[in-house]
Amino acid sequence: MTPFVAALIAGTLVGLIAFIGFGSLFIAKTRLARILEGVVAFAAGGLLGAAFFNLLPESVEAGGPTFVMTLVGIVVFFVLDSLLWVYHCHGGHRLHGEIHGHGSCPIKPVGYLNLMGDALHNLTDGIVVGSAFLVSIPLGVATTVAVAFHEIPQEIGDFGILIYSGFSNRKALLWNFVIALTMLLGIVAVFVAQPYVANLTLYTIPFAAGGFIYMACTNLLSEIKEEESIGTRAVQFAFFLLGLAVLWLTKGLAA
């Protein structure tokens, strides 16, 4: 087996982690809504953890324009968020063949933003895995296992964000898997144009970090603030800290 084929198989196997939310298909909507209260808070902690414990330190170590590109990421995601609200959530627009009333928003922008940010993150993971397989297959396998452990908590959060945004369970699973496969693009890019791809990550990694920071702080944490029940807030805060803790524990695995 060639290193390229082995890398593609590894990337596909990691992509299957996206189906971690499969069990939600068999959970009643009312119960799923209660579960999402914790998952959204966990996702907020996970996004901030991924940005501050993984992506930003990696970018600083690589010597890229970390802070400039992080700010660019925040600004770009803010602009996209604003445009999505105007286009998808302004009253009276036709979406998917249906007319929605004033102020309705069938799919919240954070869902689309999360897909974009996660695609960039998976692309950089693919570059890491592909580069490892170029050195040797054993190193590639070890790197793949590390990335997989790192991806598990992130995929849980990503799935929760999509459900919270208005995606159906099946569509959330499908899109989570499709975006997970962008890792294969990173792997292919490494084998096709290795010298150029290495420089590209100097920009994509901090850009993705900026997007994650924006989504966590503006879209997800705001939901926790609006919760009126003190008990529910306490539970959500605990899940938020859990998201941070899990990403802290896995921070070095994908490096």
Beta strands, then each sheet from edge to edge (+ up, - down):
strand 1: 94-95
strand 2: 98-99
sheet 1: 1+ 2-
end
